[in-house]
């Protein structure tokens, strides 16, 4: 047995410690704050985000392929019967529409003649871009979907996204081969609208609750708004073209203690079950890559403000 004075009292390597846990936590917190501020000011992670989005897109397609295959097989049988019924209905409508087609051709010829006499150029259809919805963005606090068209296909930031039912949302992030669309139901979205019945203007906001989560805010309690009123885009913001269906008034609550009415809206368009959408063209912006913006306030946010 060794004498007491010669015993090594240093702790074994297993119990040796570096900086304390509190010091490590403070260092990590300071580093996180620095990186967030630097990314917000200088967009230092934007190239990395664009590269990751481009590299991971094939993997996203591969992950969605089995679900699409099963969905296609399930719809194949039902689609056959539906196609036969639709074919019969279309054949019956074809004869009834022949007269309408003749009248339309005659009116189109007259319209072209009148435009030529007036010196007006013919109206050209917008160069819309067809896109397919890939998946819903993994963000529980927002309502967003990802489409399979990006800057390579001519998609620009703040481009409106529609389908046959009406306005669906707005492009808020653009990558080379994909883009992120913020839906109207998102709590950061606002859309200038026009009441078709009364011609009153207002602003519709999303509340992020569910597919029916929209409100018409800042409307006087005595305003002429009734359930069933149809709301369309007013076009005042310069982002959404006028006349696109936005929502329908679902419920109106008027309370004596407040000067504003609570008006709940049912969106005209829903992203659930939709795979194909149209992206309307817009002029490219300077920050047309990865800048989150709120719905109808796209033009204002690019200047640092928000305009309904």
C-alpha positions in Angstrom: 0.0 0.0 0.0 1.4 3.4 -1.1 2.0 6.1 1.6 -0.9 8.6 1.9 1.3 11.5 0.6 1.9 9.7 -2.7 -1.7 9.1 -3.8 -2.8 10.9 -7.0 -5.8 13.0 -6.1 -6.5 14.4 -9.5 -10.0 13.4 -10.9 -10.0 10.7 -13.5 -10.6 11.7 -17.1 -14.3 10.5 -16.9 -15.1 13.3 -14.4 -13.2 16.1 -16.0 -15.4 18.9 -17.3 -14.8 21.8 -19.6 -16.9 25.0 -19.5 -20.0 24.9 -17.3 -23.4 24.2 -18.8 -24.6 27.8 -18.1 -21.6 29.1 -20.1 -22.3 26.8 -23.0 -25.9 27.9 -23.0 -25.0 31.6 -23.0 -22.5 31.0 -25.8 -25.0 29.1 -28.0 -27.8 31.7 -27.3 -25.5 34.6 -28.3 -24.4 32.7 -31.5 -28.0 32.0 -32.4 -29.0 35.7 -32.0 -26.0 36.8 -34.1 -26.9 34.3 -36.9 -30.6 35.4 -36.9 -29.7 39.1 -37.1 -27.0 38.5 -39.7 -29.4 36.5 -41.8 -32.2 39.1 -41.5 -29.8 41.9 -42.5 -27.6 40.4 -45.1 -29.5 37.3 -46.2 -26.4 35.1 -45.7 -28.4 31.9 -45.7 -30.4 32.6 -48.9 -27.9 30.8 -51.3 -27.9 27.8 -48.9 -31.7 27.7 -48.8 -32.0 27.9 -52.6 -29.3 25.1 -53.0 -31.0 22.8 -50.4 -34.4 23.4 -52.0 -33.1 22.5 -55.4 -31.2 19.4 -54.2 -34.0 18.1 -52.1 -36.7 18.6 -54.7 -36.0 15.2 -56.5 -36.2 13.5 -53.1 -39.5 15.2 -52.4 -40.9 14.0 -55.7 -39.6 10.4 -55.0 -41.3 10.5 -51.5 -44.6 11.6 -53.1 -44.5 9.0 -55.9 -46.0 6.0 -54.0 -48.9 8.1 -52.6 -49.6 9.4 -56.1 -49.5 5.9 -57.6 -52.0 4.6 -55.0 -54.2 7.6 -55.5 -54.2 7.1 -59.2 -55.0 3.5 -59.0 -57.9 4.2 -56.6 -59.3 6.9 -58.9 -58.9 4.9 -62.1 -62.0 2.7 -61.6 -64.2 5.6 -60.5 -62.9 7.7 -63.3 -64.0 5.2 -66.0 -67.7 5.4 -65.0 -67.5 9.2 -64.6 -65.9 9.6 -68.0 -68.6 7.6 -69.7 -71.3 9.7 -68.0 -69.5 12.9 -68.8 -69.1 11.8 -72.4 -72.8 11.2 -72.8 -73.6 14.5 -71.3 -71.1 16.4 -73.5 -72.6 14.8 -76.6 -76.0 16.1 -75.6 -74.6 19.5 -74.9 -72.7 19.7 -78.2 -75.8 20.0 -80.3 -77.3 22.6 -77.9 -74.1 24.7 -78.0 -73.7 24.8 -81.8 -76.0 27.8 -82.1 -74.2 29.6 -79.2 -70.8 29.0 -80.9 -72.1 30.5 -84.1 -73.4 33.6 -82.3 -70.1 33.9 -80.4 -68.1 33.8 -83.6 -70.3 36.5 -85.2 -69.9 38.7 -82.1 -66.1 38.2 -82.1 -65.9 39.2 -85.7 -67.9 42.3 -84.9 -65.8 43.1 -81.9 -62.6 42.8 -83.9 -64.1 45.1 -86.6 -65.0 47.7 -83.9 -61.6 47.6 -82.3 -60.0 48.1 -85.7 -62.2 51.1 -86.4 -61.4 52.5 -82.9 -57.7 52.0 -83.3 -57.5 49.7 -80.2 -55.2 46.8 -79.9 -56.8 43.4 -79.2 -56.8 42.3 -75.6 -54.1 39.6 -75.1 -54.6 36.8 -72.5 -52.1 36.8 -69.6 -49.2 34.4 -69.8 -50.3 32.2 -66.9 -48.1 29.4 -65.7 -49.7 26.0 -64.9 -48.3 24.4 -61.7 -49.0 21.4 -59.6 -49.3 21.4 -55.8 -46.6 19.1 -54.3 -47.5 19.2 -50.6 -48.5 21.5 -47.7 -45.6 23.3 -46.0 -44.6 21.8 -42.7 -45.5 24.9 -40.6 -48.3 24.5 -38.0 -48.6 28.2 -37.6 -49.2 29.1 -41.2 -51.2 28.0 -44.2 -48.9 27.4 -47.1 -48.4 24.9 -50.0 -45.5 24.2 -52.3 -45.9 24.1 -56.1 -43.6 22.5 -58.7 -42.7 25.7 -60.6 -40.1 28.2 -59.7 -38.0 31.0 -61.1 -36.9 28.8 -64.0 -40.6 28.7 -65.2 -41.0 32.5 -64.8 -42.6 32.5 -61.3 -42.0 35.8 -59.5 -42.5 36.9 -56.0 -46.1 38.1 -55.1 -47.7 36.3 -58.1 -51.4 35.6 -57.5 -52.3 31.9 -57.5 -55.8 30.9 -58.7 -57.9 27.9 -59.8 -61.4 27.6 -61.2 -63.2 28.6 -57.9 -61.3 31.8 -57.4 -58.2 33.3 -55.7 -56.2 30.7 -53.7 -53.2 32.7 -52.4 -50.0 34.4 -53.3 -46.4 33.3 -54.0 -44.2 34.3 -51.1 -41.0 32.3 -51.6 -39.4 31.5 -55.0 -36.8 28.8 -55.6 -35.3 27.7 -58.9 -37.6 24.7 -59.3 -40.3 25.3 -56.8 -42.2 28.0 -55.0 -44.1 28.5 -51.7 -47.7 29.8 -51.9 -49.3 31.5 -48.8 -53.0 30.8 -48.8 -55.7 33.4 -48.1 -56.5 31.7 -44.8 -53.0 32.5 -43.4 -53.1 34.9 -40.5 -50.6 37.2 -42.2 -52.6 37.6 -45.4 -54.8 40.6 -46.3 -56.7 41.1 -49.6 -58.5 44.3 -50.7 -62.0 43.2 -51.6 -65.2 44.6 -53.2 -68.7 43.6 -52.2 -70.5 42.7 -55.4 -73.9 43.7 -54.1 -73.2 47.0 -52.4 -70.0 47.9 -54.2 -68.4 48.7 -50.8 -64.7 48.2 -50.4 -63.0 46.4 -47.5 -60.0 44.3 -46.5 -60.3 40.5 -45.9 -57.9 39.0 -43.5 -57.0 35.3 -42.8 -57.0 34.1 -39.2 -55.1 30.8 -39.7 -57.8 28.7 -38.0 -58.9 26.4 -40.8 -60.1 26.5 -44.4 -63.0 28.8 -43.3 -60.7 31.1 -41.4 -61.2 34.6 -43.0 -62.6 37.8 -41.6 -63.8 41.1 -43.1 -62.4 43.6 -40.5 -62.8 47.3 -39.8 -66.4 47.4 -41.1 -68.8 49.6 -39.2 -71.5 47.9 -37.2 -74.3 49.5 -39.2 -72.7 48.8 -42.6 -74.9 47.0 -45.2 -73.3 43.6 -45.1 -75.4 40.4 -45.2 -74.7 36.7 -45.2 -74.3 35.5 -48.8 -72.6 38.6 -50.1 -69.9 37.8 -52.7 -66.5 39.4 -52.3 -64.1 39.8 -55.2 -60.7 41.5 -55.5 -60.9 45.2 -55.9 -57.5 45.6 -57.6 -56.5 48.6 -55.5 -53.3 47.1 -54.2 -51.9 46.6 -57.7 -51.1 42.9 -56.9 -54.3 41.0 -57.4 -56.2 41.8 -60.7 -59.8 43.0 -60.1 -62.8 40.7 -60.2 -61.3 37.5 -58.8 -63.7 35.7 -56.4 -62.3 35.8 -52.9 -64.9 34.8 -50.3 -68.6 34.8 -49.4 -70.0 36.3 -46.2 -70.8 33.5 -43.9 -71.9 35.2 -40.7 -72.3 38.8 -39.4 -72.3 39.7 -35.7 -73.2 43.2 -34.5 -72.7 44.1 -30.9 -73.8 47.3 -29.2 -70.6 47.7 -27.2 -68.3 47.9 -30.3 -68.4 50.1 -33.3 -67.2 47.4 -35.7 -69.1 44.3 -36.8 -67.6 40.8 -36.7 -67.9 39.3 -40.2 -66.8 35.8 -40.9 -66.0 34.7 -44.5 -66.0 31.5 -46.3 -63.2 31.4 -48.9 -64.3 30.8 -52.5 -61.3 28.6 -53.2 -59.7 25.8 -51.0 -56.4 24.1 -51.5 -57.7 20.8 -50.1 -57.8 18.2 -52.8 -56.4 20.6 -55.4 -53.4 19.4 -57.4 -53.4 21.9 -60.3 -53.4 25.7 -60.1 -52.6 28.7 -62.3 -50.0 31.4 -61.4 -50.7 34.8 -62.8 -47.7 36.8 -64.1 -46.3 39.8 -62.2 -43.3 41.9 -62.7 -40.1 40.6 -61.1 -39.0 42.3 -57.9 -35.5 43.0 -56.6 -35.9 40.6 -53.7 -37.5 37.9 -55.8 -36.1 34.9 -54.0 -36.8 34.1 -50.4 -38.6 37.1 -48.7 -41.8 36.1 -46.8 -44.6 38.6 -47.4 -48.2 38.8 -46.3 -50.8 38.2 -49.0 -52.3 41.3 -50.6 -49.7 43.5 -48.9 -46.9 42.3 -51.2 -46.3 45.5 -52.9 -46.3 47.5 -49.7 -44.0 45.0 -47.8 -41.4 45.4 -50.5 -41.2 49.1 -49.5 -41.4 48.4 -45.8 -45.1 49.1 -45.3 -48.4 47.4 -45.7 -51.2 48.6 -47.8 -54.6 46.9 -47.9 
